[in-house]
Amino acid sequence: MTLAIFDLDNTLLNGDSDHAWGEFLVEEGMVDAEEYKRANDRFYQEYLNGELDVFHYQRFVLAPLTRHNMDELVRWREAFMAKKVQPMMQDKAAKLLADHREQGHTLMIITATNRFITEPIAELMGIEHLIATEPELVNGKFTGEVAGTPSFQEGKVERLNDWLAAHGESLDGAWFYSDSHNDLPLLRRVENPVAVDPDPTLEKTAVENGWKVMSLRV
């Protein structure tokens, strides 16, 4: 098995689904607009700066999920997919996924964004394997806590290693595409690291190491 691994936000998507979910909640009046937007924007800037406390952030993101039943949350998510995610889809990303499929590679998304948001996005892209931050569920309701290790920075390496061990696979010949310096721990582990529309820190590192740099934007 040769893995072709993809970050999701600002890589396969032209935008950040996690931040967009917060915007969606604000626009639909499901949270206190001023307070939530201010915090959502602050956390996103901390992520870009490489300063994010992932557990603090995930508690913020997951809190609205704890206040509603699953049927209602799923209806919100369907509206979110249509309003926010569909416009982020990129033709060049679809072509890249098709190219890897034609080569017989196994496709995977690995993302810090939680599974509730990202699972239907992976399904829409036809990607079977998804490693995402796991929201804790008890008796079918979200608790607002994270189950296990968030797939963020070194956590992506840990979660991927667990997946490889469970499936009896390795990273031989693997590809990993990402836009963010937060993914440098995993980019350094694969044979084929690719910087996609990279932030300045990742672009500098990619150039210094001779990694491929590409764009999926129109």
N, C-alpha and C positions, 0 to 999 in steps of 0.2 A: 504494500500500500504506500503510495506517495501522497502525502498530504499537501493540499493547497489551502492555507489558512488565511483568513481575512479578518481584519478589524472591521467593525461595522460603521461607526459614526465618523463622518468626514473622510471615509475611505470608500466603501461601497456606496454609502449614502452621501449626497451632497448636502450635508447638514448633520446635526446631532439629535438623534431621536430622544435621548434622555432629557435634554434641555427643551426640545419641542413638546414633550409630554407636559412639562411644567407650564409652558406657554399655553398649551391647549386647556389645561385645567383653569388657568387664569381667564382665558377668553370665554370659556363656557360658564364662568361664575361658580365653579365648584370649590374654589378656595378663596381666601381673602386676597384680593388681587394685588394690592400694593405691597403687603408684607411678603407674600409668596414670590412675587416677581423679583423683589429686591434680593431675597435669599437665593433664588434660583440663579440669578445673574452672578451673584458673588461666588457661589460654588463653581459655576462654569469657568469663571476667571481663575479660580484657584486650581482647577483641573488644567487649564492651559499653561499655568505657571509651574505645574509640577508640584503643587503644595497641598493637594486635596487630602483631607482626612476622610478616607473612603467610608468608614463606618458611620461617621457623623453625617456625611452626605446621604448615604443610603437610608438612614433613619428619617431624614427629611423627605426623600423621594417616596418612601414606602408609607409614610404616615397617612396620606389620603386614602390608600388602599384599605386601611384598617376600619374605615368608617362606613363602608358600604358592602353590600352582599356581592357575591361573585357574578350573578346575572347582570346586575347594574354595571359593574366594572367592565364586563365583556362588551356591553353595548357602548360604553364610552370608548373602549379601545377600538371598536370597529369604526366609530366616527373619527377617531384620531388617525387611524390608518388612511382613511380617505382624505382627510383634510390636511394632514401634516406629512405623512410618510410617502404617499404616492408622488407628491411633487419633488421629493428628494431622490427618487429613483433615477439612475443614470444609464443611458444606453451603452456607454463605454464599459461600465461595470458589468452589465449583462453580457457583453461580448467577451470580456475577460473571463468570466465564469464559464462561458461556453467553450472557450479555448482550452481551459483546464479539463473540462469534462471530456472533450475530444481526445485529450492525451491520456485519459483513463485515470486521472487523479481523483482522490477523495476530497470533497470540499467540506470545509468547516468554517464557521464564524466563531471567533472568540472575542467577547466584548465585556466591558465593565458594566454596561447597562443591564438592568435586571431582566430576568426571563419573561416576566409578564408582558413587558413592552416588546421584547425582541423576538419572541417565539413566532408570532405571526409574520414578522418581517423575514425571518429565515425561511419560513414556509413559502412566502410570496416569491422569494428568490430561488426556490427549489433546492435549498441547502439542508441536508438531512441532519448534519451534526452541528450542534450549538453548545458552546460553553459560555454561560452567562452568569452574572451574579444571581444567586438563588434567594428569593424572598422566602422567609419562613412561613409555612402554612400549618395551622393547627385546627383540626376539625373543619377544614375547608375555608378557613378565614385567615387572612394575612395578619401577622402579629406586629409588623413594623420592624422586625429584626431580620438580619441576614442569616441564612443557614450556611454554615461552613465558611470557606475562604472566598472573599470577593475576587473575581477575575480581573484584577487591576495591578499593573506594574508587575512585581515579582509573583503576585498571586496568579497571573496568567500562566506563568511557567509551572507553578505548583499544580494548578488545576489541569493543565495539559498533560503533565507527567502522570497524574492520576488516571487520566483518560487513556493514555498510551499503555500504561500498565494493565488496566482493566481489559483492553482490547488486544493485548499482546503485540502492539505495534511499536514503531520507532520513528524518529525524525529523519531517517535517512532520505536525502533528496528533497526534504520539505521546503515549501515556499511559505513566506509570511509577508502579507501586505499591510502596511499601516501608515497613517498620517502623523502619528504622535510620538514625541520623545518619551512619553510614558510607557511606550511599548519597546523601548530599547532592550530590556532584559530578554524578551523573547526574540526580537530581531537578531540578537547576537548568538542565539542558539541554533538557528536554522542555516542550511546551506545556501538558501536563496532568499535573502532579505530584500524587500522592495519598499522604497519610500514613495508613498502615493500622496501627491499634493501636500508635501510635508510642511510641518511647522519649521521655523528657522533653526531650532536646535537639532531636529532630526535631519534636516537637509544638510547642515554642516557635517554631521556625523556620517551621513551616507556618502557624501563626496569624499571625505577623508578616508573612508574604508573601501571606496570603489563599488558601493552598492548601486543597484539600478534605481534611478529616480524617474517617476512617471506621473502623468496626470490623467484622471478620469473625468475631468470637468469639460464642459462644452466650451 
